Amino acid sequence: MLNVLVTGGAGYIGAHCCKELYLQGYHPITIDNLVYGHKESVKWGDFYQGDIGNPDHLRDCLKKYKIDAVMHFAAYAYVGESMEDPLKYYTNNVFNTINLLNLLLGHHIKYFVFSSSCATYGNPVSVPIYEGHQRKPISPYGRTKRMIEEILEDLDAAYGLKFISLRYFNAAGADPEGDIGEKHDPETHLIPLVLDVAAGKSNTIKVFGTDYQTEDGTCIRDYIHVTDLARAHILALEKLLDGSKSSVLNLGQGKGYSVLEVIQKAKEVTGKAINVVNSDRRPGDPPVLVASNQKAIQQLGWKPELSNLDDIIRTAWNWHRKI
C-alpha cells in the first residue's frame, strides 16, 4: 500500500481526495495546521497536525511515515484577501511550498500532484480556456499558483521531480454519501452562500453585476463536482507512478452556468424561496470562465460524472442541512 502525503488534507478538496485515495487502496497521511481545515474531516488515513512552513514538522512527519508521493493542497485561497495582504499569500503559498519541495527532494520523493487554479489565466482572451492560454493572473493568489507551476517545471528539469498541475475551475458540491462537504469561514463561494439563504441562515444572496455580456447579464462559471476533482487526482497520481511525463491539466465540466441559473436550480432542488439583491460588479470578475477539459479526458481517461448542476446542488444541499 502506497503512502500519499496530503498537505491540507483537512480542507474541503483535500478531505475528499483522502476519501478517494482510501477507496482506491492508498494510505493517505494528512498534514494540516488546522488554520482553515477541520480535524473532523480527516476520516481516512492518518493525521499529523503540523505546518508545511515549519521544517521540523515536515522532517518529523517524513521520518514517521515512508512517503511515496504527495498531493499538495495547503494554501490560502481568498482572492480578495490576497489583494489586501499579498505578503501573507507569497509567504504561505510560495515560500512554504518551496520549503516542502526542498525536504521532499531530500527524501527522494519525486511524485507530486499540485492543486492549481484557473486563476493563473487571469481575464480570458478566448473561451473555452485551453491549457496553452496566456497566463496573466490578476491577483496575488493567482500569481502564487503560477509561480509554483514554474518552480515545478524547473525542479523537473534539474532534479527529475515529476508533477501534474491541476488547474481547477469552480469546485462545488459535497461527498455523495454525506460524509464531508464544504465548510469555509469566511464563506465566499456562490453555492453554499445561496444554500445559506435556502436554509434560513441568511436573508438574501447578493448578485454582483447584472449587466455582463451574457444571456441573463450575470457571470458564467464552470462548476466541477468535488468528487470528480478527487478522482482526477487519483488518476493523475497513477499516471505519474506509471512513468508519465510532467503535465498541466484543466479540471472543469466544460460547460458554464450563470449566477441566476445557479440560484434558480437551488430553488428547484431545495424547494425554498431565495431572495436576491442585485449589486455592482466586483473588480476583476471576468464575464465567462469555462474550461476546455479535453486534455484531462485524453491524458487521464477521466470523465466528470457528478458535475451536472442538479447533482452538485443536491449533494451540497444534503450536506448543508447537517452543518
VENWO-V568295 format. One record per residue. N is the residue number from 1. PHI is phi in degrees with one decimal (NA if undefined). OMEGA is omega in radians with two decimals (NA if undefined). Layout:
<<N | PHI | OMEGA> <N | PHI | OMEGA>>
This chain:
<<1 | NA | -3.11> <2 | -81.2 | 3.10> <3 | -92.3 | -3.13> <4 | -116.8 | 3.07> <5 | -78.7 | -3.12> <6 | -115.5 | 3.11> <7 | -76.5 | -3.07> <8 | 72.5 | -3.08> <9 | -72.4 | 3.06> <10 | -93.2 | 3.12> <11 | -89.3 | -3.01> <12 | -58.1 | -3.08> <13 | -76.0 | -3.14> <14 | -58.2 | -3.14> <15 | -65.4 | 3.09> <16 | -65.0 | 3.09> <17 | -68.8 | 3.07> <18 | -60.7 | 3.12> <19 | -62.9 | -3.11> <20 | -66.7 | 3.05> <21 | -57.6 | -3.13> <22 | -60.7 | -3.12> <23 | -64.3 | -3.13> <24 | -93.3 | 3.02> <25 | 91.0 | 3.06> <26 | -97.7 | 3.08> <27 | -111.0 | 3.12> <28 | -79.4 | 3.02> <29 | -120.6 | -3.13> <30 | -85.9 | 2.88> <31 | -117.1 | -3.05> <32 | -154.5 | 3.12> <33 | -89.1 | 3.08> <34 | 64.3 | 3.02> <35 | -64.9 | 3.08> <36 | -118.2 | -3.12> <37 | -78.5 | -3.11> <38 | -126.7 | -3.09> <39 | -59.3 | -3.12> <40 | -67.7 | 3.09> <41 | -83.1 | 3.13> <42 | -87.8 | -3.06> <43 | -114.1 | -3.08> <44 | -130.7 | -3.11> <45 | 86.2 | -3.06> <46 | -97.5 | 3.13> <47 | -127.0 | 3.04> <48 | -123.6 | 3.12> <49 | -82.0 | -3.11> <50 | -170.6 | -3.07> <51 | -116.1 | -3.13> <52 | -69.2 | 3.04> <53 | -79.9 | -3.13> <54 | -104.9 | -3.09> <55 | -58.0 | -3.14> <56 | -65.8 | 3.09> <57 | -61.1 | -3.11> <58 | -65.8 | 3.13> <59 | -59.8 | -3.14> <60 | -64.7 | 3.13> <61 | -64.5 | -3.13> <62 | -68.8 | 3.07> <63 | -72.6 | -3.10> <64 | -72.5 | -3.08> <65 | -123.0 | 3.03> <66 | -85.5 | -3.03> <67 | -88.6 | 3.12> <68 | -99.2 | -3.09> <69 | -158.5 | -3.07> <70 | -132.5 | 2.89> <71 | -114.2 | -2.98> <72 | -110.4 | 3.12> <73 | -111.5 | -2.99> <74 | -63.4 | 3.14> <75 | -168.9 | 2.91> <76 | -83.4 | -2.94> <77 | -139.2 | 3.08> <78 | -100.0 | -3.06> <79 | -58.5 | -3.13> <80 | -60.5 | 3.12> <81 | -63.2 | -3.14> <82 | -64.2 | 3.09> <83 | -71.3 | -3.09> <84 | -82.6 | -3.07> <85 | -138.3 | -3.05> <86 | -61.7 | -3.11> <87 | -62.3 | 3.08> <88 | -57.3 | -3.09> <89 | -76.6 | 3.11> <90 | -67.0 | 3.12> <91 | -68.7 | -3.06> <92 | -73.1 | -3.00> <93 | -80.3 | -3.08> <94 | -99.2 | -3.09> <95 | -58.3 | -3.11> <96 | -67.4 | 3.08> <97 | -69.5 | 3.06> <98 | -60.9 | 3.10> <99 | -59.3 | 3.10> <100 | -60.7 | -3.09> <101 | -63.5 | 3.12> <102 | -59.5 | -3.13> <103 | -72.6 | 3.11> <104 | -62.6 | 3.13> <105 | -63.5 | 3.09> <106 | -64.5 | 3.09> <107 | -101.7 | 3.07> <108 | 58.8 | 3.07> <109 | -100.1 | -2.94> <110 | -128.5 | 3.04> <111 | -123.9 | -2.93> <112 | -140.7 | 3.06> <113 | -107.0 | -2.99> <114 | -108.9 | 3.07> <115 | -82.6 | 3.13> <116 | -103.5 | -2.98> <117 | -157.8 | 3.00> <118 | -68.0 | 3.06> <119 | -63.7 | 3.08> <120 | -67.5 | -3.08> <121 | -80.3 | -3.03> <122 | 76.0 | 3.13> <123 | -72.7 | -3.04> <124 | -70.5 | 3.04> <125 | -84.3 | 3.13> <126 | -146.8 | -3.13> <127 | -133.5 | 0.07> <128 | -70.4 | -3.08> <129 | -90.9 | 3.08> <130 | -93.7 | -3.09> <131 | -61.6 | 3.13> <132 | -84.2 | 3.09> <133 | -58.3 | 3.11> <134 | -56.0 | 3.13> <135 | -111.5 | 3.10> <136 | -132.1 | -3.09> <137 | -60.1 | -3.07> <138 | -108.7 | 3.09> <139 | -140.5 | 3.02> <140 | -55.8 | 3.08> <141 | -55.4 | 3.14> <142 | -62.0 | 3.13> <143 | -67.5 | 3.10> <144 | -63.1 | 3.13> <145 | -68.0 | 3.09> <146 | -63.3 | -3.14> <147 | -59.1 | -3.11> <148 | -65.9 | 3.08> <149 | -58.7 | -3.13> <150 | -69.2 | 3.07> <151 | -61.0 | -3.14> <152 | -61.6 | 3.09> <153 | -60.5 | 3.14> <154 | -67.3 | -3.13> <155 | -71.0 | 3.04> <156 | -63.7 | -3.11> <157 | -64.2 | -3.04> <158 | -87.4 | -2.97> <159 | -123.9 | 3.14> <160 | 79.4 | 3.06> <161 | -68.4 | -3.13> <162 | -98.5 | -3.05> <163 | -138.1 | 2.87> <164 | -126.9 | 3.13> <165 | -98.6 | -3.07> <166 | -108.9 | -3.11> <167 | -90.3 | -3.14> <168 | -75.4 | 2.88> <169 | -95.8 | -3.05> <170 | -100.1 | 3.08> <171 | -66.2 | -3.07> <172 | -156.9 | 3.12> <173 | 83.9 | -3.11> <174 | -147.6 | 3.11> <175 | -50.1 | -3.09> <176 | -59.3 | 3.10> <177 | -84.0 | 3.09> <178 | 79.2 | -3.11> <179 | -74.2 | -3.11> <180 | -145.9 | 3.13> <181 | -167.3 | -3.04> <182 | -90.7 | -3.13> <183 | -151.8 | -3.14> <184 | -102.0 | 3.06> <185 | -143.1 | 0.11> <186 | -80.1 | 3.09> <187 | -92.1 | -3.13> <188 | -126.1 | -3.06> <189 | -81.8 | -3.01> <190 | -60.3 | -2.99> <191 | -62.8 | 3.09> <192 | -62.9 | 3.09> <193 | -68.2 | 3.07> <194 | -64.3 | -3.12> <195 | -70.8 | 3.00> <196 | -60.1 | 3.11> <197 | -68.2 | 3.12> <198 | -60.8 | -3.11> <199 | -86.1 | 3.14> <200 | 81.2 | 3.13> <201 | -84.8 | 3.07> <202 | -135.0 | -3.10> <203 | -87.5 | -3.06> <204 | -145.4 | 2.96> <205 | -112.0 | -3.11> <206 | -91.8 | 3.09> <207 | -103.2 | -3.06> <208 | -91.1 | 3.08> <209 | 98.1 | 3.09> <210 | -125.6 | -3.08> <211 | -122.7 | 3.07> <212 | -74.5 | 3.11> <213 | -81.1 | 3.06> <214 | -128.4 | -3.02> <215 | -59.2 | 3.14> <216 | -110.8 | 3.07> <217 | 87.5 | -3.14> <218 | -110.4 | -3.10> <219 | -60.0 | 3.09> <220 | -113.8 | -3.14> <221 | -132.9 | 3.13> <222 | -97.7 | -3.10> <223 | -99.3 | -3.13> <224 | -121.5 | -3.09> <225 | -66.2 | -3.04> <226 | -62.7 | 3.08> <227 | -71.2 | 3.02> <228 | -63.0 | 3.05> <229 | -59.4 | -3.10> <230 | -60.6 | -3.14> <231 | -64.1 | 3.09> <232 | -63.6 | 3.11> <233 | -64.0 | 3.13> <234 | -66.0 | 3.11> <235 | -62.4 | 3.10> <236 | -63.5 | 3.11> <237 | -59.3 | -3.10> <238 | -66.4 | 3.05> <239 | -61.8 | 3.12> <240 | -64.7 | -3.13> <241 | -63.0 | 3.13> <242 | -83.7 | 3.07> <243 | 98.7 | -3.14> <244 | -64.9 | 3.02> <245 | -72.6 | 3.06> <246 | -63.2 | -3.05> <247 | -156.8 | 3.04> <248 | -127.3 | -3.04> <249 | -136.0 | 2.96> <250 | -77.1 | 2.97> <251 | -124.1 | 3.09> <252 | -155.5 | 3.13> <253 | -79.1 | -3.08> <254 | 85.9 | 3.12> <255 | -144.7 | -3.11> <256 | -111.8 | 3.05> <257 | -128.7 | 3.11> <258 | -78.3 | 3.10> <259 | -57.2 | -3.12> <260 | -69.2 | 3.05> <261 | -65.4 | 3.10> <262 | -62.9 | -3.13> <263 | -63.4 | 3.13> <264 | -63.4 | 3.12> <265 | -64.8 | 3.09> <266 | -63.5 | 3.07> <267 | -61.5 | -3.12> <268 | -67.0 | -3.09> <269 | -68.9 | -3.05> <270 | -87.5 | -3.05> <271 | 71.1 | -3.08> <272 | -114.0 | 3.00> <273 | -76.0 | 3.14> <274 | -130.7 | -3.08> <275 | -82.6 | -3.07> <276 | -112.5 | 3.03> <277 | -121.3 | 3.11> <278 | -80.3 | -3.11> <279 | -138.8 | 3.13> <280 | -69.2 | 3.04> <281 | -59.2 | 2.98> <282 | -94.1 | 3.11> <283 | -58.7 | 3.02> <284 | 84.4 | 3.09> <285 | -88.7 | 3.09> <286 | -66.6 | 3.14> <287 | -61.6 | -3.05> <288 | -138.9 | 2.99> <289 | -131.8 | 3.14> <290 | -135.5 | -3.07> <291 | -86.2 | 2.70> <292 | -88.8 | -3.12> <293 | -107.7 | -3.04> <294 | -65.2 | -3.13> <295 | -66.1 | 3.11> <296 | -65.8 | 3.12> <297 | -63.1 | -3.09> <298 | -73.6 | -3.04> <299 | -80.4 | -3.07> <300 | -101.8 | -2.99> <301 | 68.9 | -3.05> <302 | -96.3 | 3.06> <303 | -144.8 | 3.07> <304 | -62.7 | -3.08> <305 | -112.6 | -3.06> <306 | -120.5 | -2.92> <307 | -96.7 | 2.94> <308 | -71.2 | -2.99> <309 | -63.3 | 3.10> <310 | -60.1 | -3.11> <311 | -65.0 | 3.14> <312 | -59.7 | -3.07> <313 | -73.7 | 3.13> <314 | -62.5 | -3.14> <315 | -67.9 | 3.10> <316 | -64.8 | -3.14> <317 | -68.0 | 3.09> <318 | -59.3 | 3.10> <319 | -72.7 | -3.02> <320 | -60.9 | -3.13> <321 | -72.5 | 3.13> <322 | -88.6 | -2.95> <323 | -105.8 | NA>>
